[in-house]
Amino acid sequence: MLRNVFLVTLLICSVCAVHWEIREVESSEDVDVMTADKMTKQKLPGVCWACNWVMKKVKKMITPNSTKEEVEKDLHVVCEKIGFLKSLCKSFVKKYLGTLVEDLSTTDGPKTICVNVGVCK
């Protein structure tokens, strides 16, 4: 009888230990996923490409006499044309609108503008 109680207790403790170990591994994997997600949000691959694409398109649309409002409108129009990156483009334009409008008014090229806002190296 005492032997059976000991074996059942040992079995319960083993199951609990395995369960806690599994939970600990799952928790640490969740932390890794959250860290990777934060890193992805900070430096999304393709942002540099999208910036260059948008700047090239907008540079073609604006004239030397374009007003700030026209440049803003052109930025939004081009974001509508970028397809599946539309939301990324819109948030990018919203975040850097002042800098983009100012830089687009200069003779700087698309790559230089994207480097100035910090999305390209």
Secondary structure, 3 states (H helix, E strand, C coil): CHHHHHHHHHHHHHHHHHHHHHHHHHHHHHHHHHHHHHHHHHCCCCHHHHHHHHHHHHHHHCCCCCCHHHHHHHHHHHHHCCHHHHHHHHHHHHHHHHHHHHHHCCCCCHHHHHHHHCCCC
